[in-house]
Structures are given as structure tokens and as C-alpha cells.
Amino acid sequence: MNKLAHMPIAIFASVMGMSGLTLGWLKAGSMGWPLANSIGLAAAVVTTVLLAFLLLMYGVKASKYWSAVCEEARHPVKLNFFAAIPIGFILVSTLWSGINSAIAAPIWWVGVCAMLVATLLTMNSWIHHSHYQVGHLNPAWFIPVVGNILVPIAGMRLGQSEISWFFFSIGVVFWIVLTTLVMNRLIFHDALIDRMRPTLFILLAPPAVGFVSYLSLNGMTLDAFARILYFTALFLAMLLGINAVRFLKLPFFISGWAYSFPIAAMTVASFQMGQLTNLFGYMALAWALLALLTVVVLYLAYKTLVTLFAGKLLAPEPAH
């Protein structure tokens, strides 16, 4: 079987990571640093090309090895990464929404429609299941449902208020539900296998992205709910931070891209918190996180390419 048959659907998480890096630098550029804006624009082009390339490659896989795609779609963990494709569209549209709305709008609409379909199909699979077990549950399950929380960031710029509130509501409500389920699994059941441990960073994304989205919906007003979202994200960042050594000891897996987007979300959230409060601490944290994010994404890109050229990325996944 051709190596392309083993192209992992989780590779689309790299688009989320690159989008996050781009948003971080574009936000830094909005602070008046021209170099940061130039870096952000260059990264936006790279991210858009990356999404297009991965879509082409996965499309070829689907046309030649449809059974392999169906196998991933039936997998209790890999299934959730299919939503990274519409999320990729939503994020790319978010990158361009502040640059050229004519480019951003059609990409956003494709992403939003695909995201609704992905959410409905995934939740339908969860409800009418015959093969899910507690051990399958991990933070990657947030992707197809809580990912809806991303929609308003570009949606409000494009004048789509009602649709933005619709998707934000889905994301917030089911974030609470899934957080409860995931915490139960983490506390009372077996620890995550090494391959899935990087997904713990996904816990950080919903409150951080929720903060940014809610500000977009609420006219950039820093009210009580916005503060709750930000400080929840800040606490989770601290919790993950004190476990840094555990994560550094892990070998590289493609799931390692789960580190990138949550850090990016916290970066952008901290920049916005700094702008709204005029407090130096938030801005210092934001710049430190941007530096960390840049290092993390460059490392993940390097390791992904090394793994690809070593023939390990497009290879059957080893048995656990």
C-alpha cells in the first residue's frame, strides 16, 4: 500500500499551530511593531499554502484509499481530528479577516458550514455508539465541538453576529460538559498513553479562545465573564507549566502539535488583556508566550519534517 494511505488526519493540527503562530505575530504587530506585522503576514501566506497542500494530499488519499479514510473516521480518537480541517478554514479566514475581507469571507463560510456538519456527525456518533470506552476519552475530543468557539473572531469582523453567537454558544456549553467528562477520565482512570499526553494542552484552548471570542462578541468589554474565562486559562497554563519537565521528556509524536495552538490562544488572550487593562504584567506575559510559541512551532515543524524524511510519518501507526 502506498505511503500516502498512512497520512494521519492529525497532521491537520499543524495548520492550527501555524495559524496560532500567525495570529500571535499579527497581534504583536498591532501593537505598533512593523517587523512583527511583516512576520505575521509571511506566516499567513505559509499557513494558507500549508492548508491547501494538506487538503490536496488528503484528497488524493481519499480518492485512492477510501477504506483508510473510513478506518480513521471510525476510530474513537482519530475521528475527532477530522474537525481540524474546518477549523483550519476558520482560522485561515481569521488570519485574512484583518487583512482582506474579500479573501476571508468565502473561506470563513466554507469553514463554518463544514464545522457544523463535523459537529453534528461527531456528536451523533458519540450518542449512537457501539465502540466508545472511557479509555478512548482525551482532550482531543474537544476539537469537533468546542472548536465552534473560534467562529466569532472572524465572524464579527465579517458582520455575522447571529451566526457567531450560535457557534459560540455550542462551544461554551459543551466545553463545560466535555471538561467534566475528561477530568473524570484523567482522575479516576488509567493515565493517557505517551502518544496522547500532548493533548492535555488542549484543555488550555477553550477558555483562552473563549476569552478572545467573547470580547469580539461583546464589543471588547472586559466584564466579569471575560475575566473568568481569562483567569481560568491562566490557571490551566500554570498547571501545564509545572508539568513542563514531563512533557519535555516525551518523544516526538504528531500529536505534539497539540502544544502549539493552545499556547497561541493564551498569547493572543494575554495581549488583549494587556491592551484592555494597560497593565505591564499581561504584556510581559504575552511577549514571553509569543517567544515560547515561536520556538515550539519551529521545533514541531523541524521534527515533523525529520519524521517525514525518515519515512516514519507516512507509516502504519505502531500498536500500543
Stockholm file with secondary structure:
# STOCKHOLM 1.0

chainA/1-320         MNKLAHMPIAIFASVMGMSGLTLGWLKAGSMGWPLANSIGLAAAVVTTVLLAFLLLMYGVKASKYWSAVCEEARHPVKLNFFAAIPIGFILVSTLWSGINSAIAAPIWWVGVCAMLVATLLTMNSWIHHSHYQVGHLNPAWFIPVVGNILVPIAGMRLGQSEISWFFFSIGVVFWIVLTTLVMNRLIFHDALIDRMRPTLFILLAPPAVGFVSYLSLNGMTLDAFARILYFTALFLAMLLGINAVRFLKLPFFISGWAYSFPIAAMTVASFQMGQLTNLFGYMALAWALLALLTVVVLYLAYKTLVTLFAGKLLAPEPAH
#=GR chainA/1-320 SS CCGGGGCCGGGGHHHHHHHHHHHHHHHHHTTTCHHHHHHHHHHHHHHHHHHHHHHHHHHHHHHHCHHHHHHHHHSTTGGGGGGHHHHHHHHHHHHHHTTCHHHHHHHHHHHHHHHHHHHHHHHHHHHTCSSCCGGGCCGGGGHHHHGGGGHHHHHTTTTCHHHHHHHHHHHHHHHHHHHHHHHHHHHHSCCCCGGGGGGGGGGGHHHHHHHHHHHHHTTTCCCHHHHHHHHHHHHHHHHHHTTHHHHHTSCCCGGGGGGHHHHHHHHHHHHHHHHHHCCHHHHHHHHHHHHHHHHHHHHHHHHHHHHHHTTCTTSCCCCC
#=GC SS_cons         CCGGGGCCGGGGHHHHHHHHHHHHHHHHHTTTCHHHHHHHHHHHHHHHHHHHHHHHHHHHHHHHCHHHHHHHHHSTTGGGGGGHHHHHHHHHHHHHHTTCHHHHHHHHHHHHHHHHHHHHHHHHHHHTCSSCCGGGCCGGGGHHHHGGGGHHHHHTTTTCHHHHHHHHHHHHHHHHHHHHHHHHHHHHSCCCCGGGGGGGGGGGHHHHHHHHHHHHHTTTCCCHHHHHHHHHHHHHHHHHHTTHHHHHTSCCCGGGGGGHHHHHHHHHHHHHHHHHHCCHHHHHHHHHHHHHHHHHHHHHHHHHHHHHHTTCTTSCCCCC
//
